[in-house]
């Protein structure tokens, strides 16, 4: 599964990093996916991060 973060929508709140730190990082104040594709073992937490993003900046493709 591939996840992407729209930097134009990301507000840098780090909610995704709090939920799935193995998948998301903040190198420049905005979220970035650090594993592509996201392994099956981390997909549930990445999907939870996507669902909880207040800016709806995270999306995924199967």
C-alpha positions as CSV (number, residue, x, y, z in Angstrom):
1,X,0.0,0.0,0.0
2,X,1.3,3.4,-1.0
3,X,0.7,6.5,1.1
4,X,1.2,10.1,0.1
5,X,1.0,13.5,1.9
6,X,-0.2,16.6,0.1
7,X,2.2,19.3,1.4
8,X,-0.2,22.0,0.3
9,X,-2.8,20.6,2.7
10,X,-0.5,19.5,5.6
11,X,-0.6,21.9,8.6
12,X,2.4,20.2,10.4
13,X,0.4,19.2,13.4
14,X,2.3,15.9,13.6
15,X,-0.8,13.8,14.5
16,X,0.2,11.2,11.9
17,X,3.7,10.9,13.4
18,X,2.1,10.4,16.8
19,X,0.0,7.6,15.5
20,X,2.4,6.0,13.0
21,X,6.0,7.2,13.7
22,X,7.4,4.2,11.7
23,X,5.7,5.5,8.6
24,X,5.7,9.4,8.8
25,X,8.4,11.9,9.6
26,X,8.8,15.7,9.7
27,X,12.1,16.6,8.1
28,X,11.0,20.2,7.2
29,X,8.0,20.9,9.3
30,X,5.6,19.0,7.1
31,X,4.7,15.3,7.1
32,X,6.6,13.0,4.7
33,X,6.1,9.2,4.1
34,X,9.4,7.5,5.0
35,X,8.5,4.0,3.8
36,X,7.2,3.3,0.3
37,X,5.4,1.1,0.0
38,X,4.2,0.7,3.5
39,X,4.6,-2.9,4.7
40,X,1.5,-4.8,5.7
41,X,2.4,-4.8,9.4
42,X,2.3,-1.0,9.4
43,X,-0.7,-0.4,7.2
44,X,-3.3,-0.4,10.0
45,X,-1.5,2.4,11.9
46,X,-0.9,4.3,8.6
47,X,-4.6,4.1,7.8
48,X,-5.5,5.3,11.3
49,X,-3.1,8.2,10.8
50,X,-4.9,9.0,7.5
51,X,-8.3,8.9,9.1
52,X,-7.2,11.2,11.9
53,X,-5.4,13.8,9.8
54,X,-7.3,17.1,10.6
55,X,-6.2,18.5,7.3
56,X,-7.1,15.4,5.3
57,X,-3.6,15.6,3.7
58,X,-2.9,11.9,3.7
59,X,-4.2,9.5,1.0
60,X,-3.4,6.0,0.0
61,X,-3.5,3.6,-3.0
62,X,-3.7,-0.2,-2.6
